Amino acid sequence: MSARLDHTIMHSADRFASARFLTSLLGAPEPREFGPFATVPLANGVTIDYADSIVDPGHIVMQHLAFLVSEEEFDQIHGRIVERGLPYWGGPHHQEPQEINHRHHGRGVYVDDPDGHALEFLTHPYIVDE
């Protein structure tokens, strides 16, 4: 199969606030406006497109995004999280508060964006067949 993910849309109360939250953690450039979206391009060509929720901005359904990053990038992202005093977790369901995990032969951390979407940063892909 040759299908690749091109983009995903994340609903938000404020598209640019959510996109800027992500770019600030990643140390990435300012999000771009593309039609009704605030777009965050990633290194592999995939974009995260934030859209203002027009249905019910007060009730955003939580989504999960996992970002595979290098060890150096992880240190920088974790440093930004700590520097900003953000709550973070070692586990996906808010377990292990203010800790990182060392699962799957790497490190991982979870933080919520302004809309409650779970952002995961990990240094090694999950190994399913172990």
N, C-alpha and C positions, 0 to 999 in steps of 0.2 A: 504494500500500500504506500502511496506517495503523499498522502494527505498530511499537511502540517498546519498547526494552529497559526492563524494570521493575526487575529485580535480577539479581545473579549471586552464586553461592556459591563461596567460596574455602575450601579445606580448610587446616587449620592444626594445629600441635601444641598451641597454646593460643590459642583464638579471641579472647580479650580482649587478650592481648599483641600479636597481629598487628593487630587493629583499632585498638588504641591507638597502635601504631607509625604507621599511616596517618594517624590523626587528628592526631597530634603533628606530622607533617610538613605537613599541610594547615592546621594552626592551627584545626582544627574542634572542636566539642564532643565530650565523652566519648561513646564508642559506647553504644548502647542494647541491652539484652537483649530479644530477641524470640524466644520459644520456645528452641530449641537454638542460636540465633545471637547473635553480637555484630554489630550492624548499624551501618553507617556510611552515613548519608543524604548524597547529593550534591545540588547546587543544582538539577539538572534532574529531580529526583524519583526517580532511579535509586538503589538501595541496593546496597552491597557487604556481603554477609552472610557473616561468617566462621563456620565450623563446625569444631568439634574433629573431627579425623579419627579415626574409630573402627576403620578397617581396619588402618592401620599408621602411627601418628603419627611414627615415625622415618623414614618414606619418603613425603614429600609430593611429588606431581607438580607441577613448576613451571608456573605460569600467568603471563600477562602482562596488566597493566592499564595503559592509557594515559589520562592525565588532561589535558584541555585547560584551561589556566589563563591568567589575564591576565599581562601583563608584570610587574606589581607582585607578584602572587601567586608567580610564578616566582622573583623575587628573594628573597622571604621563604622559600619552600621550599628553594631552594638554600642560603640562609643557615643554615637549620636543619640541613641535611645537613652542611655544613662545620663548624658549631658543635659538632655531635655527633661529629665525626671519622669519619663513615661513608664507606666506599669508594663511589665513584660513577663513572660512565662517560659518555662522549659517544656511545658506540655500543651497540647492543642486545646484542652478544655479548661484553661486557666489554672492548671496545676503547676506546682513548682514556681511560686511567685518570685520574681527578681532573680531567676536563675536561667542559665542556658543548659541545653542538654548535650550529651555526647553519644547519641544513638547513631546507628547506621554508619559507623566508622568516620564520623565527622562531628560537627557542632550544629546546633539549631537553636532558634529563638522565635518566639511568637509575640506580636504586638498588635493591638487593635488600632485601626485608623479612625478618623473622626466619626464615621458612620457605623462603626462596630464591625467592619470587615476584618477578618483575621489575616494578617500578613505574616508569613513564615519565611525566615531566611535560613538556609541550610548550606553546608559546605560539601556535602556528599549526597548523591542521590540515594533514595531508599533502595535497599537490596531486598527483593521479594523472595528470591529462591535460595535463601540461606538456611 
